[in-house]
Amino acid sequence: MSRGLGDVYKRQIVYATDAAGMADQVQVVAEAPEGSLGGKVIYPVAVVKNTAHAEEAKNFVEFLKTDEAMKVFEEYGFTKGE
């Protein structure tokens, strides 16, 4: 049986936070066991050295550390790092 590329794109492995953010478009068929990643997934953030908007970028990075930003992250399934 031959399958087209569309079939391949219908089956993907994604993070739970990605699936939660598009729940109307995906069907979760299995989840990795708790602790199976061997470590935490970390999303680093930084200000690019030669940005044209250094002050705005610094302010945004600082905002990401606030309780207000954490509430948004939690709505999408993220938890606070240590």
mmCIF file of the N, C-alpha and C atoms, coordinates in Angstrom:
data_MODEL
# 
_entry.id   MODEL 
# 
loop_
_atom_site.group_PDB 
_atom_site.id 
_atom_site.type_symbol 
_atom_site.label_atom_id 
_atom_site.label_alt_id 
_atom_site.label_comp_id 
_atom_site.label_asym_id 
_atom_site.label_entity_id 
_atom_site.label_seq_id 
_atom_site.pdbx_PDB_ins_code 
_atom_site.Cartn_x 
_atom_site.Cartn_y 
_atom_site.Cartn_z 
_atom_site.occupancy 
_atom_site.B_iso_or_equiv 
_atom_site.pdbx_formal_charge 
_atom_site.auth_seq_id 
_atom_site.auth_comp_id 
_atom_site.auth_asym_id 
_atom_site.auth_atom_id 
_atom_site.pdbx_PDB_model_num 
ATOM 1   N N  . MET A 1 1  ? 0.840  -1.174 0.000  1.00 0.00 ? 1  MET A N  1 
ATOM 2   C CA . MET A 1 1  ? 0.000  0.000  0.000  1.00 0.00 ? 1  MET A CA 1 
ATOM 3   C C  . MET A 1 1  ? 0.887  1.238  0.000  1.00 0.00 ? 1  MET A C  1 
ATOM 4   N N  . SER A 1 2  ? 0.606  2.151  -0.852 1.00 0.00 ? 2  SER A N  1 
ATOM 5   C CA . SER A 1 2  ? 1.395  3.365  -0.947 1.00 0.00 ? 2  SER A CA 1 
ATOM 6   C C  . SER A 1 2  ? 0.710  4.490  -0.178 1.00 0.00 ? 2  SER A C  1 
ATOM 7   N N  . ARG A 1 3  ? 1.517  5.301  0.495  1.00 0.00 ? 3  ARG A N  1 
ATOM 8   C CA . ARG A 1 3  ? 0.980  6.433  1.254  1.00 0.00 ? 3  ARG A CA 1 
ATOM 9   C C  . ARG A 1 3  ? 1.580  7.722  0.719  1.00 0.00 ? 3  ARG A C  1 
ATOM 10  N N  . GLY A 1 4  ? 0.772  8.773  0.706  1.00 0.00 ? 4  GLY A N  1 
ATOM 11  C CA . GLY A 1 4  ? 1.256  10.074 0.266  1.00 0.00 ? 4  GLY A CA 1 
ATOM 12  C C  . GLY A 1 4  ? 1.858  10.847 1.425  1.00 0.00 ? 4  GLY A C  1 
ATOM 13  N N  . LEU A 1 5  ? 2.493  11.960 1.123  1.00 0.00 ? 5  LEU A N  1 
ATOM 14  C CA . LEU A 1 5  ? 3.096  12.795 2.161  1.00 0.00 ? 5  LEU A CA 1 
ATOM 15  C C  . LEU A 1 5  ? 2.066  13.277 3.179  1.00 0.00 ? 5  LEU A C  1 
ATOM 16  N N  . GLY A 1 6  ? 0.845  13.495 2.756  1.00 0.00 ? 6  GLY A N  1 
ATOM 17  C CA . GLY A 1 6  ? -0.190 13.938 3.687  1.00 0.00 ? 6  GLY A CA 1 
ATOM 18  C C  . GLY A 1 6  ? -0.373 12.977 4.839  1.00 0.00 ? 6  GLY A C  1 
ATOM 19  N N  . ASP A 1 7  ? -0.230 11.672 4.574  1.00 0.00 ? 7  ASP A N  1 
ATOM 20  C CA . ASP A 1 7  ? -0.350 10.670 5.628  1.00 0.00 ? 7  ASP A CA 1 
ATOM 21  C C  . ASP A 1 7  ? 0.778  10.802 6.643  1.00 0.00 ? 7  ASP A C  1 
ATOM 22  N N  . VAL A 1 8  ? 1.972  11.104 6.183  1.00 0.00 ? 8  VAL A N  1 
ATOM 23  C CA . VAL A 1 8  ? 3.115  11.263 7.071  1.00 0.00 ? 8  VAL A CA 1 
ATOM 24  C C  . VAL A 1 8  ? 2.884  12.435 8.009  1.00 0.00 ? 8  VAL A C  1 
ATOM 25  N N  . TYR A 1 9  ? 2.388  13.534 7.492  1.00 0.00 ? 9  TYR A N  1 
ATOM 26  C CA . TYR A 1 9  ? 2.188  14.726 8.306  1.00 0.00 ? 9  TYR A CA 1 
ATOM 27  C C  . TYR A 1 9  ? 1.027  14.588 9.283  1.00 0.00 ? 9  TYR A C  1 
ATOM 28  N N  . LYS A 1 10 ? 0.207  13.586 9.101  1.00 0.00 ? 10 LYS A N  1 
ATOM 29  C CA . LYS A 1 10 ? -0.901 13.365 10.023 1.00 0.00 ? 10 LYS A CA 1 
ATOM 30  C C  . LYS A 1 10 ? -0.433 12.682 11.299 1.00 0.00 ? 10 LYS A C  1 
ATOM 31  N N  . ARG A 1 11 ? 0.750  12.120 11.310 1.00 0.00 ? 11 ARG A N  1 
ATOM 32  C CA . ARG A 1 11 ? 1.263  11.381 12.462 1.00 0.00 ? 11 ARG A CA 1 
ATOM 33  C C  . ARG A 1 11 ? 2.583  11.989 12.899 1.00 0.00 ? 11 ARG A C  1 
ATOM 34  N N  . GLN A 1 12 ? 2.542  12.709 14.013 1.00 0.00 ? 12 GLN A N  1 
ATOM 35  C CA . GLN A 1 12 ? 3.754  13.365 14.484 1.00 0.00 ? 12 GLN A CA 1 
ATOM 36  C C  . GLN A 1 12 ? 3.887  13.222 15.984 1.00 0.00 ? 12 GLN A C  1 
ATOM 37  N N  . ILE A 1 13 ? 5.102  13.310 16.448 1.00 0.00 ? 13 ILE A N  1 
ATOM 38  C CA . ILE A 1 13 ? 5.380  13.352 17.876 1.00 0.00 ? 13 ILE A CA 1 
ATOM 39  C C  . ILE A 1 13 ? 5.570  14.826 18.234 1.00 0.00 ? 13 ILE A C  1 
ATOM 40  N N  . VAL A 1 14 ? 4.797  15.285 19.202 1.00 0.00 ? 14 VAL A N  1 
ATOM 41  C CA . VAL A 1 14 ? 4.891  16.685 19.634 1.00 0.00 ? 14 VAL A CA 1 
ATOM 42  C C  . VAL A 1 14 ? 4.876  16.747 21.148 1.00 0.00 ? 14 VAL A C  1 
ATOM 43  N N  . TYR A 1 15 ? 5.323  17.861 21.690 1.00 0.00 ? 15 TYR A N  1 
ATOM 44  C CA . TYR A 1 15 ? 5.235  18.099 23.131 1.00 0.00 ? 15 TYR A CA 1 
ATOM 45  C C  . TYR A 1 15 ? 3.777  18.265 23.530 1.00 0.00 ? 15 TYR A C  1 
ATOM 46  N N  . ALA A 1 16 ? 3.455  17.866 24.739 1.00 0.00 ? 16 ALA A N  1 
ATOM 47  C CA . ALA A 1 16 ? 2.081  17.978 25.245 1.00 0.00 ? 16 ALA A CA 1 
ATOM 48  C C  . ALA A 1 16 ? 1.596  19.421 25.203 1.00 0.00 ? 16 ALA A C  1 
ATOM 49  N N  . THR A 1 17 ? 2.490  20.373 25.453 1.00 0.00 ? 17 THR A N  1 
ATOM 50  C CA . THR A 1 17 ? 2.092  21.784 25.416 1.00 0.00 ? 17 THR A CA 1 
ATOM 51  C C  . THR A 1 17 ? 1.691  22.205 24.010 1.00 0.00 ? 17 THR A C  1 
ATOM 52  N N  . ASP A 1 18 ? 2.343  21.658 22.993 1.00 0.00 ? 18 ASP A N  1 
ATOM 53  C CA . ASP A 1 18 ? 1.966  21.965 21.613 1.00 0.00 ? 18 ASP A CA 1 
ATOM 54  C C  . ASP A 1 18 ? 0.600  21.365 21.289 1.00 0.00 ? 18 ASP A C  1 
ATOM 55  N N  . ALA A 1 19 ? 0.395  20.124 21.711 1.00 0.00 ? 19 ALA A N  1 
ATOM 56  C CA . ALA A 1 19 ? -0.893 19.470 21.459 1.00 0.00 ? 19 ALA A CA 1 
ATOM 57  C C  . ALA A 1 19 ? -2.021 20.202 22.170 1.00 0.00 ? 19 ALA A C  1 
ATOM 58  N N  . ALA A 1 20 ? -1.787 20.645 23.392 1.00 0.00 ? 20 ALA A N  1 
ATOM 59  C CA . ALA A 1 20 ? -2.823 21.355 24.157 1.00 0.00 ? 20 ALA A CA 1 
ATOM 60  C C  . ALA A 1 20 ? -3.188 22.675 23.492 1.00 0.00 ? 20 ALA A C  1 
ATOM 61  N N  . GLY A 1 21 ? -2.213 23.312 22.887 1.00 0.00 ? 21 GLY A N  1 
ATOM 62  C CA . GLY A 1 21 ? -2.446 24.596 22.238 1.00 0.00 ? 21 GLY A CA 1 
ATOM 63  C C  . GLY A 1 21 ? -3.221 24.499 20.936 1.00 0.00 ? 21 GLY A C  1 
ATOM 64  N N  . MET A 1 22 ? -3.374 23.300 20.432 1.00 0.00 ? 22 MET A N  1 
ATOM 65  C CA . MET A 1 22 ? -4.128 23.102 19.188 1.00 0.00 ? 22 MET A CA 1 
ATOM 66  C C  . MET A 1 22 ? -5.009 21.864 19.301 1.00 0.00 ? 22 MET A C  1 
ATOM 67  N N  . ALA A 1 23 ? -5.670 21.748 20.456 1.00 0.00 ? 23 ALA A N  1 
ATOM 68  C CA . ALA A 1 23 ? -6.465 20.563 20.777 1.00 0.00 ? 23 ALA A CA 1 
ATOM 69  C C  . ALA A 1 23 ? -7.555 20.270 19.749 1.00 0.00 ? 23 ALA A C  1 
ATOM 70  N N  . ASP A 1 24 ? -8.048 21.305 19.083 1.00 0.00 ? 24 ASP A N  1 
ATOM 71  C CA . ASP A 1 24 ? -9.089 21.099 18.076 1.00 0.00 ? 24 ASP A CA 1 
ATOM 72  C C  . ASP A 1 24 ? -8.528 20.546 16.762 1.00 0.00 ? 24 ASP A C  1 
ATOM 73  N N  . GLN A 1 25 ? -7.197 20.462 16.657 1.00 0.00 ? 25 GLN A N  1 
ATOM 74  C CA . GLN A 1 25 ? -6.576 20.012 15.418 1.00 0.00 ? 25 GLN A CA 1 
ATOM 75  C C  . GLN A 1 25 ? -5.793 18.709 15.565 1.00 0.00 ? 25 GLN A C  1 
ATOM 76  N N  . VAL A 1 26 ? -5.616 18.242 16.798 1.00 0.00 ? 26 VAL A N  1 
ATOM 77  C CA . VAL A 1 26 ? -4.823 17.034 17.009 1.00 0.00 ? 26 VAL A CA 1 
ATOM 78  C C  . VAL A 1 26 ? -5.578 16.035 17.870 1.00 0.00 ? 26 VAL A C  1 
ATOM 79  N N  . GLN A 1 27 ? -5.192 14.793 17.739 1.00 0.00 ? 27 GLN A N  1 
ATOM 80  C CA . GLN A 1 27 ? -5.725 13.731 18.588 1.00 0.00 ? 27 GLN A CA 1 
ATOM 81  C C  . GLN A 1 27 ? -4.534 13.065 19.264 1.00 0.00 ? 27 GLN A C  1 
ATOM 82  N N  . VAL A 1 28 ? -4.488 13.115 20.581 1.00 0.00 ? 28 VAL A N  1 
ATOM 83  C CA . VAL A 1 28 ? -3.414 12.470 21.325 1.00 0.00 ? 28 VAL A CA 1 
ATOM 84  C C  . VAL A 1 28 ? -3.744 10.984 21.409 1.00 0.00 ? 28 VAL A C  1 
ATOM 85  N N  . VAL A 1 29 ? -2.851 10.160 20.877 1.00 0.00 ? 29 VAL A N  1 
ATOM 86  C CA . VAL A 1 29 ? -3.099 8.714  20.869 1.00 0.00 ? 29 VAL A CA 1 
ATOM 87  C C  . VAL A 1 29 ? -2.214 7.977  21.872 1.00 0.00 ? 29 VAL A C  1 
ATOM 88  N N  . ALA A 1 30 ? -1.161 8.635  22.352 1.00 0.00 ? 30 ALA A N  1 
ATOM 89  C CA . ALA A 1 30 ? -0.275 8.026  23.347 1.00 0.00 ? 30 ALA A CA 1 
ATOM 90  C C  . ALA A 1 30 ? 0.545  9.132  24.000 1.00 0.00 ? 30 ALA A C  1 
ATOM 91  N N  . GLU A 1 31 ? 0.989  8.878  25.208 1.00 0.00 ? 31 GLU A N  1 
ATOM 92  C CA . GLU A 1 31 ? 1.846  9.830  25.918 1.00 0.00 ? 31 GLU A CA 1 
ATOM 93  C C  . GLU A 1 31 ? 3.075  9.095  26.424 1.00 0.00 ? 31 GLU A C  1 
ATOM 94  N N  . ALA A 1 32 ? 4.202  9.781  26.439 1.00 0.00 ? 32 ALA A N  1 
ATOM 95  C CA . ALA A 1 32 ? 5.430  9.195  26.969 1.00 0.00 ? 32 ALA A CA 1 
ATOM 96  C C  . ALA A 1 32 ? 5.291  9.057  28.486 1.00 0.00 ? 32 ALA A C  1 
ATOM 97  N N  . PRO A 1 33 ? 5.824  7.995  29.042 1.00 0.00 ? 33 PRO A N  1 
ATOM 98  C CA . PRO A 1 33 ? 5.742  7.815  30.492 1.00 0.00 ? 33 PRO A CA 1 
ATOM 99  C C  . PRO A 1 33 ? 6.444  8.946  31.239 1.00 0.00 ? 33 PRO A C  1 
ATOM 100 N N  . GLU A 1 34 ? 5.905  9.317  32.398 1.00 0.00 ? 34 GLU A N  1 
ATOM 101 C CA . GLU A 1 34 ? 6.504  10.358 33.245 1.00 0.00 ? 34 GLU A CA 1 
ATOM 102 C C  . GLU A 1 34 ? 7.972  10.033 33.491 1.00 0.00 ? 34 GLU A C  1 
ATOM 103 N N  . GLY A 1 35 ? 8.842  11.020 33.320 1.00 0.00 ? 35 GLY A N  1 
ATOM 104 C CA . GLY A 1 35 ? 10.267 10.841 33.571 1.00 0.00 ? 35 GLY A CA 1 
ATOM 105 C C  . GLY A 1 35 ? 11.045 10.200 32.438 1.00 0.00 ? 35 GLY A C  1 
ATOM 106 N N  . SER A 1 36 ? 10.407 9.895  31.324 1.00 0.00 ? 36 SER A N  1 
ATOM 107 C CA . SER A 1 36 ? 11.089 9.191  30.240 1.00 0.00 ? 36 SER A CA 1 
ATOM 108 C C  . SER A 1 36 ? 12.037 10.075 29.435 1.00 0.00 ? 36 SER A C  1 
ATOM 109 N N  . LEU A 1 37 ? 11.950 11.380 29.589 1.00 0.00 ? 37 LEU A N  1 
ATOM 110 C CA . LEU A 1 37 ? 12.848 12.264 28.850 1.00 0.00 ? 37 LEU A CA 1 
ATOM 111 C C  . LEU A 1 37 ? 14.248 12.285 29.443 1.00 0.00 ? 37 LEU A C  1 
ATOM 112 N N  . GLY A 1 38 ? 14.382 11.895 30.688 1.00 0.00 ? 38 GLY A N  1 
ATOM 113 C CA . GLY A 1 38 ? 15.694 11.880 31.320 1.00 0.00 ? 38 GLY A CA 1 
ATOM 114 C C  . GLY A 1 38 ? 16.153 13.246 31.790 1.00 0.00 ? 38 GLY A C  1 
ATOM 115 N N  . GLY A 1 39 ? 15.363 14.249 31.574 1.00 0.00 ? 39 GLY A N  1 
ATOM 116 C CA . GLY A 1 39 ? 15.697 15.604 32.008 1.00 0.00 ? 39 GLY A CA 1 
ATOM 117 C C  . GLY A 1 39 ? 14.591 16.552 31.610 1.00 0.00 ? 39 GLY A C  1 
ATOM 118 N N  . LYS A 1 40 ? 14.674 17.760 32.095 1.00 0.00 ? 40 LYS A N  1 
ATOM 119 C CA . LYS A 1 40 ? 13.646 18.748 31.785 1.00 0.00 ? 40 LYS A CA 1 
ATOM 120 C C  . LYS A 1 40 ? 13.884 19.358 30.412 1.00 0.00 ? 40 LYS A C  1 
ATOM 121 N N  . VAL A 1 41 ? 12.810 19.742 29.772 1.00 0.00 ? 41 VAL A N  1 
ATOM 122 C CA . VAL A 1 41 ? 12.907 20.469 28.508 1.00 0.00 ? 41 VAL A CA 1 
ATOM 123 C C  . VAL A 1 41 ? 13.013 21.950 28.873 1.00 0.00 ? 41 VAL A C  1 
ATOM 124 N N  . ILE A 1 42 ? 14.024 22.614 28.365 1.00 0.00 ? 42 ILE A N  1 
ATOM 125 C CA . ILE A 1 42 ? 14.287 24.008 28.718 1.00 0.00 ? 42 ILE A CA 1 
ATOM 126 C C  . ILE A 1 42 ? 14.198 24.866 27.461 1.00 0.00 ? 42 ILE A C  1 
ATOM 127 N N  . TYR A 1 43 ? 13.486 25.976 27.580 1.00 0.00 ? 43 TYR A N  1 
ATOM 128 C CA . TYR A 1 43 ? 13.368 26.944 26.493 1.00 0.00 ? 43 TYR A CA 1 
ATOM 129 C C  . TYR A 1 43 ? 14.129 28.208 26.903 1.00 0.00 ? 43 TYR A C  1 
ATOM 130 N N  . PRO A 1 44 ? 15.375 28.365 26.462 1.00 0.00 ? 44 PRO A N  1 
ATOM 131 C CA . PRO A 1 44 ? 16.148 29.550 26.855 1.00 0.00 ? 44 PRO A CA 1 
ATOM 132 C C  . PRO A 1 44 ? 15.662 30.813 26.145 1.00 0.00 ? 44 PRO A C  1 
ATOM 133 N N  . VAL A 1 45 ? 15.954 31.937 26.739 1.00 0.00 ? 45 VAL A N  1 
ATOM 134 C CA . VAL A 1 45 ? 15.622 33.228 26.143 1.00 0.00 ? 45 VAL A CA 1 
ATOM 135 C C  . VAL A 1 45 ? 16.789 34.177 26.377 1.00 0.00 ? 45 VAL A C  1 
ATOM 136 N N  . ALA A 1 46 ? 17.038 35.043 25.410 1.00 0.00 ? 46 ALA A N  1 
ATOM 137 C CA . ALA A 1 46 ? 18.134 36.004 25.534 1.00 0.00 ? 46 ALA A CA 1 
ATOM 138 C C  . ALA A 1 46 ? 17.887 37.164 24.580 1.00 0.00 ? 46 ALA A C  1 
ATOM 139 N N  . VAL A 1 47 ? 18.581 38.234 24.840 1.00 0.00 ? 47 VAL A N  1 
ATOM 140 C CA . VAL A 1 47 ? 18.544 39.394 23.944 1.00 0.00 ? 47 VAL A CA 1 
ATOM 141 C C  . VAL A 1 47 ? 19.697 39.245 22.952 1.00 0.00 ? 47 VAL A C  1 
ATOM 142 N N  . VAL A 1 48 ? 19.388 39.356 21.672 1.00 0.00 ? 48 VAL A N  1 
ATOM 143 C CA . VAL A 1 48 ? 20.408 39.254 20.637 1.00 0.00 ? 48 VAL A CA 1 
ATOM 144 C C  . VAL A 1 48 ? 21.287 40.504 20.692 1.00 0.00 ? 48 VAL A C  1 
ATOM 145 N N  . LYS A 1 49 ? 22.589 40.298 20.654 1.00 0.00 ? 49 LYS A N  1 
ATOM 146 C CA . LYS A 1 49 ? 23.565 41.380 20.845 1.00 0.00 ? 49 LYS A CA 1 
ATOM 147 C C  . LYS A 1 49 ? 23.329 42.585 19.932 1.00 0.00 ? 49 LYS A C  1 
ATOM 148 N N  . ASN A 1 50 ? 23.081 42.367 18.654 1.00 0.00 ? 50 ASN A N  1 
ATOM 149 C CA . ASN A 1 50 ? 22.976 43.476 17.706 1.00 0.00 ? 50 ASN A CA 1 
ATOM 150 C C  . ASN A 1 50 ? 21.535 43.833 17.346 1.00 0.00 ? 50 ASN A C  1 
ATOM 151 N N  . THR A 1 51 ? 20.598 43.562 18.252 1.00 0.00 ? 51 THR A N  1 
ATOM 152 C CA . THR A 1 51 ? 19.210 43.873 17.955 1.00 0.00 ? 51 THR A CA 1 
ATOM 153 C C  . THR A 1 51 ? 18.999 45.379 17.812 1.00 0.00 ? 51 THR A C  1 
ATOM 154 N N  . ALA A 1 52 ? 18.073 45.736 16.966 1.00 0.00 ? 52 ALA A N  1 
ATOM 155 C CA . ALA A 1 52 ? 17.738 47.159 16.782 1.00 0.00 ? 52 ALA A CA 1 
ATOM 156 C C  . ALA A 1 52 ? 16.818 47.647 17.895 1.00 0.00 ? 52 ALA A C  1 
ATOM 157 N N  . HIS A 1 53 ? 16.322 46.721 18.712 1.00 0.00 ? 53 HIS A N  1 
ATOM 158 C CA . HIS A 1 53 ? 15.363 47.076 19.762 1.00 0.00 ? 53 HIS A CA 1 
ATOM 159 C C  . HIS A 1 53 ? 15.802 46.502 21.102 1.00 0.00 ? 53 HIS A C  1 
ATOM 160 N N  . ALA A 1 54 ? 17.001 46.843 21.532 1.00 0.00 ? 54 ALA A N  1 
ATOM 161 C CA . ALA A 1 54 ? 17.590 46.267 22.744 1.00 0.00 ? 54 ALA A CA 1 
ATOM 162 C C  . ALA A 1 54 ? 16.733 46.517 23.986 1.00 0.00 ? 54 ALA A C  1 
ATOM 163 N N  . GLU A 1 55 ? 16.266 47.714 24.168 1.00 0.00 ? 55 GLU A N  1 
ATOM 164 C CA . GLU A 1 55 ? 15.484 48.035 25.374 1.00 0.00 ? 55 GLU A CA 1 
ATOM 165 C C  . GLU A 1 55 ? 14.173 47.239 25.405 1.00 0.00 ? 55 GLU A C  1 
ATOM 166 N N  . GLU A 1 56 ? 13.490 47.175 24.269 1.00 0.00 ? 56 GLU A N  1 
ATOM 167 C CA . GLU A 1 56 ? 12.247 46.414 24.194 1.00 0.00 ? 56 GLU A CA 1 
ATOM 168 C C  . GLU A 1 56 ? 12.499 44.929 24.453 1.00 0.00 ? 56 GLU A C  1 
ATOM 169 N N  . ALA A 1 57 ? 13.582 44.413 23.901 1.00 0.00 ? 57 ALA A N  1 
ATOM 170 C CA . ALA A 1 57 ? 13.921 43.005 24.085 1.00 0.00 ? 57 ALA A CA 1 
ATOM 171 C C  . ALA A 1 57 ? 14.224 42.713 25.558 1.00 0.00 ? 57 ALA A C  1 
ATOM 172 N N  . LYS A 1 58 ? 14.975 43.587 26.206 1.00 0.00 ? 58 LYS A N  1 
ATOM 173 C CA . LYS A 1 58 ? 15.277 43.415 27.630 1.00 0.00 ? 58 LYS A CA 1 
ATOM 174 C C  . LYS A 1 58 ? 13.993 43.451 28.452 1.00 0.00 ? 58 LYS A C  1 
ATOM 175 N N  . ASN A 1 59 ? 13.115 44.374 28.123 1.00 0.00 ? 59 ASN A N  1 
ATOM 176 C CA . ASN A 1 59 ? 11.840 44.469 28.843 1.00 0.00 ? 59 ASN A CA 1 
ATOM 177 C C  . ASN A 1 59 ? 11.014 43.195 28.660 1.00 0.00 ? 59 ASN A C  1 
ATOM 178 N N  . PHE A 1 60 ? 11.018 42.662 27.461 1.00 0.00 ? 60 PHE A N  1 
ATOM 179 C CA . PHE A 1 60 ? 10.260 41.435 27.203 1.00 0.00 ? 60 PHE A CA 1 
ATOM 180 C C  . PHE A 1 60 ? 10.827 40.263 27.997 1.00 0.00 ? 60 PHE A C  1 
ATOM 181 N N  . VAL A 1 61 ? 12.143 40.124 28.025 1.00 0.00 ? 61 VAL A N  1 
ATOM 182 C CA . VAL A 1 61 ? 12.779 39.054 28.792 1.00 0.00 ? 61 VAL A CA 1 
ATOM 183 C C  . VAL A 1 61 ? 12.418 39.201 30.276 1.00 0.00 ? 61 VAL A C  1 
ATOM 184 N N  . GLU A 1 62 ? 12.433 40.410 30.776 1.00 0.00 ? 62 GLU A N  1 
ATOM 185 C CA . GLU A 1 62 ? 12.047 40.636 32.178 1.00 0.00 ? 62 GLU A CA 1 
ATOM 186 C C  . GLU A 1 62 ? 10.576 40.302 32.404 1.00 0.00 ? 62 GLU A C  1 
ATOM 187 N N  . PHE A 1 63 ? 9.717  40.653 31.448 1.00 0.00 ? 63 PHE A N  1 
ATOM 188 C CA . PHE A 1 63 ? 8.299  40.331 31.560 1.00 0.00 ? 63 PHE A CA 1 
ATOM 189 C C  . PHE A 1 63 ? 8.090  38.827 31.675 1.00 0.00 ? 63 PHE A C  1 
ATOM 190 N N  . LEU A 1 64 ? 8.866  38.041 30.913 1.00 0.00 ? 64 LEU A N  1 
ATOM 191 C CA . LEU A 1 64 ? 8.714  36.588 30.929 1.00 0.00 ? 64 LEU A CA 1 
ATOM 192 C C  . LEU A 1 64 ? 8.953  35.981 32.314 1.00 0.00 ? 64 LEU A C  1 
ATOM 193 N N  . LYS A 1 65 ? 9.594  36.731 33.200 1.00 0.00 ? 65 LYS A N  1 
ATOM 194 C CA . LYS A 1 65 ? 9.891  36.258 34.559 1.00 0.00 ? 65 LYS A CA 1 
ATOM 195 C C  . LYS A 1 65 ? 8.788  36.615 35.555 1.00 0.00 ? 65 LYS A C  1 
ATOM 196 N N  . THR A 1 66 ? 7.758  37.314 35.109 1.00 0.00 ? 66 THR A N  1 
ATOM 197 C CA . THR A 1 66 ? 6.722  37.795 36.020 1.00 0.00 ? 66 THR A CA 1 
ATOM 198 C C  . THR A 1 66 ? 5.631  36.755 36.271 1.00 0.00 ? 66 THR A C  1 
ATOM 199 N N  . ASP A 1 67 ? 4.868  36.982 37.344 1.00 0.00 ? 67 ASP A N  1 
ATOM 200 C CA . ASP A 1 67 ? 3.725  36.119 37.642 1.00 0.00 ? 67 ASP A CA 1 
ATOM 201 C C  . ASP A 1 67 ? 2.690  36.189 36.526 1.00 0.00 ? 67 ASP A C  1 
ATOM 202 N N  . GLU A 1 68 ? 2.528  37.368 35.943 1.00 0.00 ? 68 GLU A N  1 
ATOM 203 C CA . GLU A 1 68 ? 1.566  37.544 34.850 1.00 0.00 ? 68 GLU A CA 1 
ATOM 204 C C  . GLU A 1 68 ? 1.917  36.631 33.671 1.00 0.00 ? 68 GLU A C  1 
ATOM 205 N N  . ALA A 1 69 ? 3.185  36.608 33.294 1.00 0.00 ? 69 ALA A N  1 
ATOM 206 C CA . ALA A 1 69 ? 3.624  35.746 32.192 1.00 0.00 ? 69 ALA A CA 1 
ATOM 207 C C  . ALA A 1 69 ? 3.485  34.275 32.580 1.00 0.00 ? 69 ALA A C  1 
ATOM 208 N N  . MET A 1 70 ? 3.794  33.944 33.837 1.00 0.00 ? 70 MET A N  1 
ATOM 209 C CA . MET A 1 70 ? 3.701  32.557 34.285 1.00 0.00 ? 70 MET A CA 1 
ATOM 210 C C  . MET A 1 70 ? 2.275  32.046 34.192 1.00 0.00 ? 70 MET A C  1 
ATOM 211 N N  . LYS A 1 71 ? 1.302  32.892 34.453 1.00 0.00 ? 71 LYS A N  1 
ATOM 212 C CA . LYS A 1 71 ? -0.103 32.492 34.326 1.00 0.00 ? 71 LYS A CA 1 
ATOM 213 C C  . LYS A 1 71 ? -0.421 32.090 32.885 1.00 0.00 ? 71 LYS A C  1 
ATOM 214 N N  . VAL A 1 72 ? 0.114  32.840 31.937 1.00 0.00 ? 72 VAL A N  1 
ATOM 215 C CA . VAL A 1 72 ? -0.099 32.514 30.521 1.00 0.00 ? 72 VAL A CA 1 
ATOM 216 C C  . VAL A 1 72 ? 0.582  31.187 30.189 1.00 0.00 ? 72 VAL A C  1 
ATOM 217 N N  . PHE A 1 73 ? 1.821  31.016 30.642 1.00 0.00 ? 73 PHE A N  1 
ATOM 218 C CA . PHE A 1 73 ? 2.529  29.755 30.396 1.00 0.00 ? 73 PHE A CA 1 
ATOM 219 C C  . PHE A 1 73 ? 1.737  28.575 30.955 1.00 0.00 ? 73 PHE A C  1 
ATOM 220 N N  . GLU A 1 74 ? 1.226  28.712 32.161 1.00 0.00 ? 74 GLU A N  1 
ATOM 221 C CA . GLU A 1 74 ? 0.484  27.627 32.795 1.00 0.00 ? 74 GLU A CA 1 
ATOM 222 C C  . GLU A 1 74 ? -0.792 27.290 32.028 1.00 0.00 ? 74 GLU A C  1 
ATOM 223 N N  . GLU A 1 75 ? -1.431 28.292 31.435 1.00 0.00 ? 75 GLU A N  1 
ATOM 224 C CA . GLU A 1 75 ? -2.627 28.045 30.627 1.00 0.00 ? 75 GLU A CA 1 
ATOM 225 C C  . GLU A 1 75 ? -2.332 27.114 29.456 1.00 0.00 ? 75 GLU A C  1 
ATOM 226 N N  . TYR A 1 76 ? -1.077 27.115 29.018 1.00 0.00 ? 76 TYR A N  1 
ATOM 227 C CA . TYR A 1 76 ? -0.671 26.284 27.887 1.00 0.00 ? 76 TYR A CA 1 
ATOM 228 C C  . TYR A 1 76 ? 0.119  25.051 28.320 1.00 0.00 ? 76 TYR A C  1 
ATOM 229 N N  . GLY A 1 77 ? 0.053  24.728 29.602 1.00 0.00 ? 77 GLY A N  1 
ATOM 230 C CA . GLY A 1 77 ? 0.639  23.491 30.084 1.00 0.00 ? 77 GLY A CA 1 
ATOM 231 C C  . GLY A 1 77 ? 2.084  23.546 30.545 1.00 0.00 ? 77 GLY A C  1 
ATOM 232 N N  . PHE A 1 78 ? 2.670  24.732 30.566 1.00 0.00 ? 78 PHE A N  1 
ATOM 233 C CA . PHE A 1 78 ? 4.054  24.855 31.018 1.00 0.00 ? 78 PHE A CA 1 
ATOM 234 C C  . PHE A 1 78 ? 4.097  24.988 32.539 1.00 0.00 ? 78 PHE A C  1 
ATOM 235 N N  . THR A 1 79 ? 5.215  24.593 33.128 1.00 0.00 ? 79 THR A N  1 
ATOM 236 C CA . THR A 1 79 ? 5.417  24.767 34.558 1.00 0.00 ? 79 THR A CA 1 
ATOM 237 C C  . THR A 1 79 ? 6.683  25.578 34.777 1.00 0.00 ? 79 THR A C  1 
ATOM 238 N N  . LYS A 1 80 ? 6.762  26.192 35.946 1.00 0.00 ? 80 LYS A N  1 
ATOM 239 C CA . LYS A 1 80 ? 7.905  27.058 36.259 1.00 0.00 ? 80 LYS A CA 1 
ATOM 240 C C  . LYS A 1 80 ? 9.169  26.228 36.460 1.00 0.00 ? 80 LYS A C  1 
ATOM 241 N N  . GLY A 1 81 ? 10.257 26.672 35.874 1.00 0.00 ? 81 GLY A N  1 
ATOM 242 C CA . GLY A 1 81 ? 11.540 26.007 36.040 1.00 0.00 ? 81 GLY A CA 1 
ATOM 243 C C  . GLY A 1 81 ? 12.144 26.321 37.386 1.00 0.00 ? 81 GLY A C  1 
ATOM 244 N N  . GLU A 1 82 ? 13.169 25.581 37.716 1.00 0.00 ? 82 GLU A N  1 
ATOM 245 C CA . GLU A 1 82 ? 13.846 25.786 39.000 1.00 0.00 ? 82 GLU A CA 1 
ATOM 246 C C  . GLU A 1 82 ? 15.001 26.724 38.856 1.00 0.00 ? 82 GLU A C  1 
# 
